[in-house]
Amino acid sequence: MEYTEVDIRLKEVNPFADILVAKLNEIEFESYVEDENGVKAYVQTQLLNKDAVKEIISEISDLTELSFTINKVKQENWNAQWESNYSPVVINKDCVIRAHFHNPFPDFKHEIIITPKMSFGTGHHETTSLMMNEMFALDFKGKSVLDMGSGTGILAILASKLGAKDLVGIDFDEWAFINAQENAELNNISNIQFVHGDATAVGKAKYDVILANINRNIILNDIEIYVGAMDDSAEILLSGFLKEDISLILEKTKQLGLKLVVSKNKNKWQILHLKRA
């Protein structure tokens, strides 16, 4: 799957990078890399709306000086760029994420090896970190787990390491589907079934834990399917959205009979932990 990068250089990064991320998040953008000079935003090329992007940038340009470029990102270049900048990520005292070319971390109980290949989920993004940390608050032993938008497979892999018995990871991106299987093999995990598809692939199965680190629009569109796949005592973790999206998601989940267990944030990104009311 091909992605497009919108690289926006800002004279005043704060607060305008956050404003840009919030606005781009509403038009299908999936991930962002911020630095001291601006923000790079990524969207599937087939979902790119250049007119909407230019309108957003025009609004911000009335408030601060900026420049921007729009470029397609080749899959082979994504990994080369990632490997040149990638460093291990410590999630907490028990969990670390590294690439295959890093030295092992024997002092951590859970070491996860990830090679992303255009797939989302290396641990560097706030939402992945939020999800993984909150997973340590759950009891996965012997549980069934559904990982929606599984990306690199990192969340399903951690769930397996935490004791989950039967796991399914679903992603509509064929590149991610293949990559997740490779990462599971790297981590000697054999109890995850990765599926190439969308939320309709969930079917009639029921799960003890559902993980969905995607984005606001997909969550709002597919949440009924997720809730329908929850067992009576199931818990669900949702992330991939911003603080201003919380009310929309909580309104929808309340209508579907869920109650909030905890809400946490990291910078501007949020996670919601819910269960049946």
Residue pairs with C-beta under 8 A, 6 or more apart in sequence:
1 44
1 75
1 118
1 173
1 174
1 175
2 44
2 45
2 46
2 72
2 73
2 74
2 75
3 42
3 43
3 44
3 45
3 72
3 73
3 78
3 118
4 42
4 43
4 44
4 45
4 48
4 70
4 71
4 72
4 73
5 40
5 41
5 42
5 70
5 71
5 72
5 73
6 24
6 29
6 40
6 41
6 42
6 43
6 53
6 68
6 69
6 70
7 38
7 40
7 68
7 69
7 70
7 71
8 17
8 20
8 38
8 39
8 40
8 41
8 57
8 66
8 67
8 68
9 37
9 38
9 66
9 67
9 68
10 16
10 17
10 37
10 38
10 39
10 60
10 64
10 65
10 66
11 64
11 65
11 66
12 64
12 65
13 34
13 36
13 37
13 38
13 39
16 60
16 63
16 64
16 66
17 34
17 38
17 39
18 268
19 60
20 39
20 41
20 56
20 57
20 60
21 29
21 32
21 34
21 39
21 41
21 242
21 268
22 242
22 244
22 268
23 56
23 59
24 32
24 41
24 43
24 53
24 56
25 215
25 216
25 241
25 242
25 245
26 216
26 217
27 43
27 49
27 52
27 53
27 56
28 43
28 44
28 47
28 48
28 49
28 215
28 217
29 41
29 42
29 43
30 42
30 43
30 44
30 120
30 215
31 41
31 42
31 120
31 125
32 39
32 40
32 41
32 42
33 39
33 40
33 42
34 40
38 66
42 73
45 72
48 70
50 70
53 70
57 66
57 68
60 66
75 117
75 118
75 175
78 116
78 117
78 118
79 115
79 116
79 117
79 118
82 116
82 122
83 99
83 101
86 99
86 122
86 124
88 96
88 97
88 98
88 99
88 102
88 105
89 96
89 97
89 98
89 122
89 123
89 124
89 129
90 96
90 108
91 97
91 123
91 129
91 132
91 133
92 132
92 133
92 136
93 108
94 108
94 109
94 110
94 136
95 108
95 109
95 110
95 111
95 112
95 132
95 136
95 158
96 105
96 108
96 110
96 111
96 112
97 111
97 112
97 113
97 114
97 122
97 123
97 154
98 104
98 105
98 111
98 112
98 113
98 114
99 113
99 114
99 115
100 113
100 115
100 186
104 111
105 111
110 158
110 161
110 162
112 123
112 154
112 157
112 158
112 161
112 187
113 183
113 186
113 187
114 121
114 122
114 123
114 152
114 154
114 183
114 186
115 152
115 179
115 182
115 183
115 186
116 122
116 151
116 152
116 179
117 152
117 175
117 178
117 179
117 182
118 173
118 175
118 176
118 179
119 151
119 152
119 153
119 171
119 173
119 175
119 176
119 179
119 180
120 128
120 149
120 151
120 152
120 176
120 213
121 128
121 150
121 151
121 152
121 153
121 154
121 155
121 213
122 128
122 152
122 154
123 129
123 132
123 154
125 269
126 266
126 267
126 268
126 269
127 213
127 239
127 240
127 266
127 269
127 271
128 154
128 155
128 213
129 266
130 239
130 264
130 265
130 266
130 269
130 270
130 271
131 155
131 211
131 213
131 237
131 239
131 271
132 154
132 155
132 158
134 237
134 262
134 264
134 271
134 273
135 155
135 158
135 159
135 162
135 211
135 237
136 162
137 262
137 273
138 162
138 209
138 235
138 237
139 163
140 159
140 162
140 163
140 164
140 209
141 162
141 163
141 164
142 163
142 164
142 165
143 159
143 163
143 164
143 165
143 208
143 209
144 164
144 165
144 166
144 167
144 206
144 207
144 208
144 209
144 231
145 156
145 159
145 164
145 166
145 167
145 168
145 207
145 208
145 209
145 210
145 211
146 167
146 168
146 169
146 170
146 202
146 205
146 207
146 209
146 210
146 211
146 226
146 229
147 153
147 155
147 156
147 159
147 167
147 168
147 169
147 170
147 211
147 212
148 170
148 199
148 202
148 210
148 211
148 212
148 214
148 222
148 226
149 170
149 171
149 212
149 213
149 214
149 218
149 240
150 156
150 169
150 170
150 171
150 176
150 180
150 194
151 171
151 173
151 176
151 179
151 180
151 213
152 176
152 179
152 180
152 183
153 169
153 179
153 180
153 181
153 183
153 184
153 192
153 194
154 183
155 169
155 211
155 213
156 167
156 168
156 169
156 180
156 184
156 192
156 194
156 211
157 183
157 184
157 187
157 189
157 192
159 167
159 209
159 211
160 167
160 184
160 189
160 191
160 192
161 187
161 189
164 191
164 209
165 191
166 191
167 191
167 192
167 193
168 192
168 193
168 194
168 195
168 205
168 207
169 180
169 192
169 193
169 194
169 195
170 194
170 195
170 197
170 198
170 199
170 201
170 202
171 177
171 180
171 194
171 195
171 196
171 197
172 196
172 197
172 198
174 196
177 194
177 195
177 196
180 192
180 194
181 194
184 190
184 192
184 194
195 201
198 222
199 221
199 222
199 225
199 226
200 225
202 225
202 226
202 228
202 229
205 229
206 229
206 230
206 231
206 234
207 229
207 230
207 231
207 234
208 231
208 233
208 234
208 235
209 234
209 235
209 236
209 237
210 226
210 229
210 230
210 234
210 235
210 236
210 237
211 236
211 237
212 219
212 222
212 226
212 236
212 237
212 238
212 239
212 240
213 237
213 238
213 239
213 240
214 240
215 240
215 241
216 240
216 241
216 242
216 245
216 248
216 249
218 240
219 238
219 240
219 241
219 249
220 248
220 249
220 252
223 249
223 252
223 253
223 256
224 256
226 236
227 236
227 253
227 256
227 257
227 258
230 236
230 276
232 276
233 275
233 276
234 275
234 276
235 261
235 273
235 274
235 275
236 258
236 273
236 274
236 275
237 271
237 272
237 273
237 274
238 249
238 253
238 271
238 272
238 274
239 269
239 270
239 271
239 272
240 269
241 249
241 269
241 270
242 268
242 269
242 270
243 265
243 268
243 270
245 270
246 263
246 270
246 272
249 272
250 260
250 272
253 260
253 272
253 274
257 276
257 277
258 274
258 275
258 276
258 277
259 274
259 275
259 276
259 277
260 272
260 273
260 274
261 273
261 274
261 275
262 272
262 273
263 270
263 271
263 272
263 273
264 270
264 271
264 273
265 271
